[in-house]
Amino acid sequence: MSKRLYIVTAVLMIASMVFAACGPTTTPEPTAMVEPTTVSEEPTAASEEPTEPATGGEPEVCTSDAFGCAVIKPGQTIKIGMGGPMSGDNAAYGIDSAQAARIAVSDAGEFNGFTYELDAQDDLGTPEGGAAVANKFVADPQIVAIEGHVFSGATGAAMPIYEEAGLVMLSGSATNPGLTQNGSKVFNRGVFTDAVQGKFVAMYIHDILKLTKVAIMHDSTTYGQGLAEVVRDELMALGTEPLLFQAITPGEGDYTSVLADVASKSPEIIFYGGYAAEATVIVNQMDQSGLQDAILFGGDGIYGTDFIDRTKENGEGMYAASLVPPASEAVTAYNAKYEAAYGQEPGKLSPYSWTAYDAAAVLIQAIESVAILGDDGNLYIPRGALIDTVRGTKDYQGLSGVISCDETGECGSSGPVFYVVKDGDWVEAPK
């Protein structure tokens, strides 16, 4: 084709397109351009009948709540997290607390068609483990509250993580006084503090046992050292200055060299702040270390069958604090459920069988008081409101006594009960 012919042809094609555009249209052929009109109308119709839960069923409180709402969809469970030592030498404490909380979950039954689930995770009873479990829980949107943690050190490490996420806590065992002294909005406890426990221990040694040659040992943990310091200070206030204040390293199997130093002071009684794993080693090595005539007195951290099983006859005459509640119909019924479910009486593994149940039960009551069933069938639990409701608990009748929380999160006021090993079992000590 010549260059001239090419130009003429192009001109004619352009002219025909212009004329076509300017001319009238009568029955235009449908093109793909018509489709968007139909598609664009569909979302408008859909918006009148929402299919997404957040659009039509989410309560207004979820937008105003400081931490929003946990959304539990039909078929999902309302999950309560629990962190504690589930393995290792101190596993009895975590296992006992988890077993008690599961009975509370079972007793709760259904709520608006939803059931509860306890998610118990092994934090090893350590600060590092506590933080790891806390990070796992805050990543699970179905976790709405935390029962625990069990040990004070793990609890302290987990608290800032829950604080930021808006997850409320209620522990039935973390007794270190400092946990409620840092202004936490989420942490609460339903058990006496070590400030209370230590004062009662010092009074018992001074007023009931009437012993003045006291040595104090501890395991350097948040709980053990903290409790030992309270006992030391309270004894000094009563006019008894301890012979020594000795730390040990947890997890070791031989404390004879430390005990030899203690024996050189000729104590009548040793108060030990710590847990059963180390306390049993100490008791079993006291005779060979020159402490055969001394008594060991522990806090609530050594109470349980684990201590008796490991010390056998060496444990005779040793003392511990406990949380065994006063007799009641509710306690009797719970004790029967626990034994039927787990094959042993509550309080054998640890002293927290009853307070752990109460902690879970209080959390469940608070959840049900703030939860809203949406029109979409989802259950909405405003997290900030739940934090305030737990902190506002008043006159709750639990197994361990009446539970009322103050502005710092202290919810238990009763003191410990003391027990002594007699004929291979814990029996209540003379008052």
C-alpha positions as CSV (number, residue, x, y, z in Angstrom):
1,M,0.0,0.0,0.0
2,S,1.3,3.5,-1.0
3,K,1.9,6.1,1.7
4,R,-0.8,8.4,0.1
5,L,-3.4,5.6,0.1
6,Y,-2.7,4.7,3.7
7,I,-3.3,8.3,4.8
8,V,-6.6,8.6,2.9
9,T,-7.8,5.3,4.4
10,A,-7.0,6.5,7.9
11,V,-8.8,9.8,7.5
12,L,-12.0,8.0,6.2
13,M,-12.0,5.6,9.3
14,I,-11.7,8.5,11.8
15,A,-14.5,10.4,10.0
16,S,-16.8,7.4,10.2
17,M,-16.2,7.0,13.9
18,V,-17.0,10.7,14.6
19,F,-20.2,10.5,12.6
20,A,-21.3,7.4,14.5
21,A,-20.7,9.0,17.8
22,C,-22.7,12.1,16.9
23,G,-25.6,10.2,15.3
24,P,-28.8,9.1,17.3
25,T,-28.8,5.7,18.9
26,T,-32.0,3.7,18.8
27,T,-31.5,0.2,20.2
28,P,-27.9,-0.1,21.4
29,E,-26.3,-3.5,21.8
30,P,-25.5,-4.4,25.4
31,T,-21.9,-4.3,26.2
32,A,-19.7,-5.2,29.1
33,M,-19.9,-1.6,30.4
34,V,-23.5,-2.3,31.6
35,E,-22.3,-4.9,34.1
36,P,-20.9,-2.5,36.8
37,T,-24.3,-0.9,37.1
38,T,-25.9,-4.1,38.2
39,V,-22.9,-5.1,40.5
40,S,-22.9,-1.7,42.1
41,E,-26.5,-2.0,43.2
42,E,-25.9,-5.4,44.9
43,P,-23.9,-4.0,47.9
44,T,-26.6,-1.5,48.6
45,A,-29.2,-4.3,48.9
46,A,-26.8,-6.3,51.0
47,S,-26.2,-3.5,53.4
48,E,-29.9,-3.6,54.4
49,E,-29.5,-7.2,55.4
50,P,-26.0,-7.5,57.0
51,T,-24.2,-10.7,57.0
52,E,-21.1,-9.6,58.9
53,P,-21.6,-9.9,62.7
54,A,-19.9,-6.5,63.5
55,T,-22.4,-4.6,61.4
56,G,-25.7,-5.6,62.8
57,G,-25.1,-7.5,66.1
58,E,-22.2,-5.7,67.8
59,P,-23.5,-3.7,70.8
60,E,-22.6,-0.1,71.1
61,V,-20.6,-0.7,74.3
62,C,-18.0,-2.5,72.2
63,T,-17.0,0.7,70.5
64,S,-17.0,2.7,73.7
65,D,-15.2,0.1,75.9
66,A,-11.5,0.9,76.4
67,F,-10.5,-2.6,75.3
68,G,-13.4,-3.5,73.0
69,C,-15.3,-6.7,73.2
70,A,-14.3,-10.3,73.1
71,V,-16.5,-11.9,70.4
72,I,-17.5,-15.5,71.0
73,K,-19.2,-17.0,67.9
74,P,-21.8,-19.8,68.0
75,G,-20.0,-23.1,68.5
76,Q,-17.0,-21.5,70.2
77,T,-16.4,-21.6,74.0
78,I,-15.8,-18.9,76.5
79,K,-12.2,-19.5,77.5
80,I,-10.6,-18.8,80.8
81,G,-6.8,-19.0,80.8
82,M,-4.7,-20.3,83.7
83,G,-1.0,-20.3,84.1
84,G,0.8,-22.5,86.6
85,P,3.5,-25.1,87.0
86,M,2.1,-28.2,85.3
87,S,5.4,-30.1,85.1
88,G,8.5,-30.4,87.2
89,D,9.0,-30.5,90.9
90,N,6.2,-28.0,91.7
91,A,3.6,-29.4,89.3
92,A,1.2,-30.4,92.1
93,Y,0.4,-26.7,92.7
94,G,-0.6,-26.0,89.1
95,I,-2.4,-29.3,88.6
96,D,-4.5,-28.8,91.8
97,S,-5.5,-25.3,90.7
98,A,-6.4,-26.4,87.2
99,Q,-8.5,-29.3,88.6
100,A,-10.3,-27.0,91.0
101,A,-11.0,-24.5,88.3
102,R,-12.4,-27.2,85.9
103,I,-15.0,-28.1,88.6
104,A,-16.0,-24.4,88.7
105,V,-16.3,-24.4,84.9
106,S,-18.4,-27.6,85.0
107,D,-20.6,-26.2,87.7
108,A,-21.3,-23.1,85.6
109,G,-22.9,-25.1,82.8
110,E,-24.3,-23.2,79.8
111,F,-24.8,-19.4,79.5
112,N,-26.9,-18.2,76.6
113,G,-26.1,-21.4,74.7
114,F,-22.4,-21.1,75.3
115,T,-20.1,-23.2,77.5
116,Y,-16.9,-22.4,79.3
117,E,-13.5,-23.9,78.8
118,L,-10.4,-23.7,81.0
119,D,-7.2,-23.4,79.1
120,A,-4.4,-24.4,81.6
121,Q,-0.9,-23.7,80.3
122,D,2.4,-24.7,81.9
123,D,4.4,-21.6,82.9
124,L,6.8,-23.7,85.0
125,G,6.2,-21.4,87.9
126,T,8.9,-19.0,86.6
127,P,8.8,-15.4,85.5
128,E,10.0,-16.4,82.0
129,G,7.3,-19.0,81.8
130,G,4.7,-16.6,83.1
131,A,5.5,-14.0,80.4
132,A,5.5,-16.7,77.6
133,V,2.1,-18.0,78.6
134,A,0.7,-14.5,78.9
135,N,1.8,-13.7,75.4
136,K,0.1,-16.8,74.2
137,F,-3.2,-16.0,75.9
138,V,-3.4,-12.4,74.7
139,A,-3.0,-13.7,71.1
140,D,-6.2,-15.9,71.6
141,P,-9.3,-13.8,71.1
142,Q,-11.5,-16.3,72.9
143,I,-9.6,-15.9,76.2
144,V,-11.6,-13.4,78.2
145,A,-10.1,-13.7,81.7
146,I,-7.2,-15.2,83.6
147,E,-7.4,-17.5,86.6
148,G,-4.0,-17.1,88.2
149,H,-1.2,-17.2,87.7
150,V,-0.4,-19.7,90.4
151,F,3.1,-18.5,91.6
152,S,3.9,-14.9,92.4
153,G,7.0,-14.6,90.3
154,A,5.2,-15.9,87.1
155,T,2.2,-13.6,88.0
156,G,4.4,-10.5,88.3
157,A,6.0,-11.1,84.9
158,A,2.6,-11.7,83.2
159,M,0.8,-8.7,84.6
160,P,2.2,-6.0,82.3
161,I,1.2,-8.1,79.3
162,Y,-2.4,-8.6,80.5
163,E,-2.5,-4.9,81.5
164,E,-1.8,-3.7,78.0
165,A,-4.3,-6.2,76.5
166,G,-7.1,-5.6,78.9
167,L,-7.3,-9.2,80.3
168,V,-8.6,-9.3,83.9
169,M,-6.8,-11.6,86.4
170,L,-7.9,-13.3,89.6
171,S,-5.4,-15.5,91.4
172,G,-6.2,-17.9,94.2
173,S,-2.6,-18.4,95.2
174,A,-0.2,-15.6,94.2
175,T,0.4,-14.1,97.7
176,N,3.4,-11.7,97.3
177,P,2.2,-8.3,98.7
178,G,3.8,-6.2,96.0
179,L,1.5,-7.6,93.3
180,T,-1.3,-5.2,94.3
181,Q,1.0,-2.3,95.2
182,N,1.9,-1.2,91.6
183,G,-1.4,0.3,90.6
184,S,-2.5,-2.6,88.4
185,K,-6.1,-2.4,87.1
186,V,-6.3,-6.0,86.0
187,F,-4.8,-8.0,88.8
188,N,-6.8,-9.3,91.7
189,R,-6.4,-12.1,94.3
190,G,-8.7,-14.0,96.5
191,V,-6.2,-15.2,99.0
192,F,-4.4,-13.7,102.0
193,T,-1.2,-11.9,101.2
194,D,2.2,-12.9,102.6
195,A,2.1,-9.8,104.8
196,V,-0.8,-11.4,106.6
197,Q,0.6,-14.9,106.4
198,G,4.0,-13.8,107.7
199,K,2.5,-11.9,110.6
200,F,0.4,-15.0,111.7
201,V,3.5,-17.3,111.4
202,A,5.6,-15.0,113.6
203,M,2.8,-14.8,116.2
204,Y,2.4,-18.6,116.2
205,I,6.1,-19.2,116.7
206,H,6.3,-16.5,119.4
207,D,3.0,-17.0,121.2
208,I,2.0,-20.6,120.7
209,L,5.3,-22.5,120.2
210,K,7.2,-20.0,122.4
211,L,10.4,-20.5,120.6
212,T,13.0,-17.8,120.4
213,K,16.0,-19.3,118.6
214,V,14.8,-19.0,115.1
215,A,16.7,-19.4,111.8
216,I,15.2,-18.2,108.6
217,M,15.9,-19.7,105.1
218,H,14.4,-18.9,101.7
219,D,14.6,-19.9,98.1
220,S,15.4,-16.4,96.7
221,T,12.1,-16.3,94.7
222,T,9.6,-13.5,94.8
223,Y,7.3,-15.6,97.0
224,G,9.8,-17.3,99.2
225,Q,12.1,-14.4,100.0
226,G,9.2,-12.0,100.3
227,L,7.5,-14.2,102.9
228,A,10.7,-14.8,104.8
229,E,11.3,-11.1,105.0
230,V,7.9,-10.5,106.5
231,V,8.4,-13.3,109.1
232,R,11.8,-11.8,110.0
233,D,10.4,-8.3,110.5
234,E,7.4,-9.5,112.4
235,L,9.6,-11.6,114.8
236,M,11.8,-8.6,115.4
237,A,8.7,-6.5,116.2
238,L,7.9,-9.2,118.8
239,G,11.3,-9.0,120.3
240,T,12.9,-12.0,118.6
241,E,15.9,-11.4,116.4
242,P,16.5,-14.3,114.0
243,L,19.8,-16.1,114.3
244,L,20.4,-15.8,110.5
245,F,18.7,-15.0,107.2
246,Q,20.0,-17.6,104.7
247,A,19.2,-17.9,100.9
248,I,19.5,-21.2,99.0
249,T,19.5,-21.8,95.2
250,P,16.3,-23.5,94.1
251,G,16.5,-26.8,92.2
252,E,19.6,-28.3,93.9
253,G,19.7,-31.7,95.5
254,D,22.2,-31.1,98.3
255,Y,21.9,-28.3,100.9
256,T,24.1,-29.9,103.5
257,S,26.7,-27.2,103.5
258,V,24.1,-24.5,104.0
259,L,22.4,-26.5,106.7
260,A,25.7,-27.0,108.5
261,D,26.1,-23.2,108.7
262,V,22.5,-23.1,110.0
263,A,23.3,-25.8,112.6
264,S,26.2,-23.8,113.9
265,K,23.7,-21.3,115.3
266,S,21.8,-24.1,117.2
267,P,18.3,-23.0,116.2
268,E,15.2,-24.5,117.8
269,I,13.1,-23.9,114.6
270,I,13.8,-23.0,111.0
271,F,11.3,-21.0,109.1
272,Y,11.5,-21.7,105.4
273,G,10.1,-19.4,102.7
274,G,9.7,-21.4,99.5
275,Y,8.1,-24.5,97.9
276,A,7.9,-28.2,98.7
277,A,10.5,-29.2,96.1
278,E,13.4,-27.7,98.1
279,A,11.7,-27.9,101.5
280,T,11.7,-31.7,101.2
281,V,15.4,-31.8,100.4
282,I,16.1,-29.6,103.4
283,V,14.0,-31.8,105.8
284,N,15.6,-35.0,104.6
285,Q,19.1,-33.6,105.2
286,M,18.5,-31.9,108.5
287,D,19.6,-35.0,110.6
288,Q,22.9,-35.5,108.9
289,S,23.6,-31.8,109.1
290,G,23.3,-31.6,112.9
291,L,19.7,-30.2,113.0
292,Q,18.0,-33.4,114.2
293,D,16.3,-31.5,117.1
294,A,15.1,-28.6,115.0
295,I,11.6,-28.0,113.6
296,L,11.0,-26.8,110.1
297,F,8.0,-24.4,109.7
298,G,7.0,-23.5,106.1
299,G,4.4,-21.3,104.5
300,D,1.5,-22.3,102.4
301,G,4.1,-23.2,99.6
302,I,5.1,-26.5,101.3
303,Y,1.7,-27.8,102.3
304,G,0.4,-30.9,100.5
305,T,0.9,-34.6,100.1
306,D,4.0,-34.0,98.0
307,F,5.8,-32.9,101.2
308,I,4.7,-35.9,103.1
309,D,5.4,-38.4,100.3
310,R,9.0,-37.1,99.9
311,T,9.9,-36.7,103.5
312,K,8.1,-39.7,105.0
313,E,9.2,-40.1,108.7
314,N,11.5,-37.2,108.4
315,G,8.5,-34.9,108.0
316,E,7.0,-35.8,111.3
317,G,6.5,-32.7,113.5
318,M,7.0,-30.2,110.7
319,Y,4.6,-27.3,110.3
320,A,3.0,-25.5,107.4
321,A,0.4,-22.8,106.7
322,S,-2.7,-23.7,104.7
323,L,-5.9,-22.4,103.3
324,V,-8.3,-25.1,104.3
325,P,-11.8,-23.4,104.6
326,P,-14.3,-23.8,107.5
327,A,-16.8,-26.6,107.1
328,S,-20.0,-25.8,105.2
329,E,-22.5,-27.6,103.0
330,A,-20.9,-26.0,99.9
331,V,-17.5,-27.2,100.9
332,T,-18.7,-30.7,101.6
333,A,-20.4,-30.9,98.2
334,Y,-17.3,-29.5,96.5
335,N,-15.0,-31.9,98.3
336,A,-17.1,-34.8,97.1
337,K,-17.0,-33.6,93.5
338,Y,-13.2,-33.2,93.6
339,E,-12.6,-36.6,95.1
340,A,-15.0,-38.3,92.6
341,A,-13.3,-36.6,89.7
342,Y,-9.7,-36.9,90.7
343,G,-9.5,-39.8,93.2
344,Q,-8.1,-37.8,96.1
345,E,-9.3,-35.3,98.6
346,P,-8.9,-31.6,97.8
347,G,-6.0,-30.0,99.7
348,K,-3.8,-33.0,99.3
349,L,-1.8,-31.7,96.3
350,S,-1.7,-28.1,97.5
351,P,-3.6,-25.7,99.8
352,Y,-5.2,-23.9,96.8
353,S,-8.0,-26.4,96.0
354,W,-10.7,-24.1,97.3
355,T,-9.3,-20.6,96.5
356,A,-8.7,-21.7,92.9
357,Y,-12.3,-22.8,92.6
358,D,-13.5,-19.5,94.0
359,A,-11.3,-17.5,91.6
360,A,-12.7,-19.2,88.6
361,A,-16.3,-18.9,89.9
362,V,-16.0,-15.2,90.6
363,L,-14.6,-14.7,87.1
364,I,-17.6,-16.6,85.6
365,Q,-20.1,-14.6,87.6
366,A,-18.5,-11.3,86.4
367,I,-18.4,-12.5,82.7
368,E,-22.2,-13.3,82.9
369,S,-23.0,-10.0,84.4
370,V,-21.4,-8.0,81.5
371,A,-21.8,-10.3,78.5
372,I,-24.4,-9.4,75.8
373,L,-26.0,-11.8,73.3
374,G,-26.0,-10.0,70.0
375,D,-28.8,-10.2,67.4
376,D,-26.3,-12.1,65.2
377,G,-26.0,-14.9,67.8
378,N,-22.5,-13.9,68.9
379,L,-21.7,-13.3,72.6
380,Y,-20.0,-10.0,73.2
381,I,-17.9,-9.5,76.4
382,P,-16.7,-6.0,76.9
383,R,-13.2,-6.4,78.3
384,G,-12.9,-3.1,80.1
385,A,-16.3,-3.5,81.8
386,L,-15.2,-7.0,82.9
387,I,-12.1,-5.6,84.5
388,D,-14.2,-3.1,86.5
389,T,-16.8,-5.8,87.5
390,V,-14.2,-8.2,88.9
391,R,-12.6,-5.3,90.9
392,G,-16.0,-4.4,92.1
393,T,-16.8,-7.9,93.5
394,K,-18.6,-7.5,96.9
395,D,-19.9,-10.1,99.4
396,Y,-19.4,-13.1,97.1
397,Q,-19.9,-16.2,99.2
398,G,-17.1,-18.6,98.1
399,L,-15.9,-21.9,99.5
400,S,-13.0,-20.1,101.2
401,G,-15.2,-17.4,102.7
402,V,-16.7,-14.1,101.7
403,I,-14.9,-12.4,98.8
404,S,-14.9,-8.7,98.5
405,C,-12.3,-6.7,96.5
406,D,-10.9,-3.4,97.5
407,E,-9.6,-0.7,95.2
408,T,-6.2,-2.4,94.9
409,G,-7.5,-5.8,94.0
410,E,-7.2,-7.5,97.4
411,C,-10.2,-9.8,97.7
412,G,-9.4,-12.1,100.6
413,S,-8.9,-11.1,104.2
414,S,-8.9,-14.3,106.3
415,G,-5.6,-15.6,107.7
416,P,-4.0,-19.0,107.4
417,V,-4.7,-22.2,109.3
418,F,-1.6,-24.0,110.6
419,Y,-1.0,-27.7,110.2
420,V,1.6,-30.2,111.6
421,V,2.6,-33.6,110.3
422,K,1.4,-36.3,112.6
423,D,1.5,-40.0,111.8
424,G,2.1,-39.3,108.2
425,D,-0.7,-36.8,107.6
426,W,-1.3,-33.1,108.0
427,V,-3.5,-32.4,111.0
428,E,-4.5,-29.0,112.4
429,A,-1.9,-27.7,114.8
430,P,-2.8,-26.7,118.3
431,K,-4.1,-23.1,118.7
